[in-house]
Amino acid sequence: MFADILDRVNGPEIGLTFAPELHVFVSHERRGGRTTVVTDGSSTLGHVVESLGVPLTEAGRLVVDGRPVPVSHIPAAGESVDVEAVARPQRVPGAPLRFLLDVHLGTLARRLRLLGVDAAYESEDIGDPALAALSAAERRVLLSRDRGLLRRREIWAGAYIYSDRPDAQLRDVLERFAPPLAPWTRCTACNGDLGPADKETVRDHLEHGTRQTYDVFAQCLACHRVYWRGAHHARLAAIVADAVREFGDAPAAAGPQAT
């Protein structure tokens, strides 16, 4: 809606060119190259870019007439703006790299945890304000396919998940942020740390068939869920091996599978 207002106001006229990676966010007529926008003379360049559909989490450098400017830059008449995509790998300064995923990204959260990546996940819809506040409080990168959520000013950092397919989602996050991988060290259910478990210690958590068949176990130190190399281990191991081969330098050791 704000984009329509921009087109009707009587203020400085500027030209913008969006990187191809950002075309998914802008209207079709703004994808072919330089597009002209009439601003109101007081809005920041960051506000203008967002009003045209691009969350600032996805915008890289803003280059005005060949020089990088901050998002707080006030556009002047005749300026030519190049909106670049986020450079990859993207570095997030100021805190350990940790993620927060919204209610629609449960499979991605479990796969990140499988790789040892700290990925908090809200299994219920707690609302955009609460998610944004949690991102800020815990200094986590908020991952979402909700563009409106990523425009909230209170989030600490964020990233749009471009695909609706878990394989592509995982690859996108690993390529963009290059998190250190430590497969089989984190609980896929609660995000807690895993530790080795003696079979007798976890005996009461196991079905009879499992006690008879398996001898190597791990247990979450937080929720006490028990893991072993069960029927679905081969599929999980393939996910780990593919990720480590392309994005990690840690050995893809065969780990336990959840109960």
Secondary structure, DSSP 4 states (H G I P E B T S, - for coil): -HHHHHHHS-S-EEEEEE-GGGTTTS-GGGSSS-EEEE--SSS-HHHHHHHTT--TTTEEEEEETTEEE-TT----TT-EEEEEEPPSSPP-TTS---EEE-TT-HHHHHHHHHTT--EEE-SS---HHHHHHHHHHHT-EEEES-HHHHT-TT-SEEEE---SSHHHHHHHHHHHH-----TT-B-TTT-PBEEEE-TTTTGGGS-HHHHHH---EEEETTT--EEE--TTHHHHHHHHHHHHHHH--S------EE-
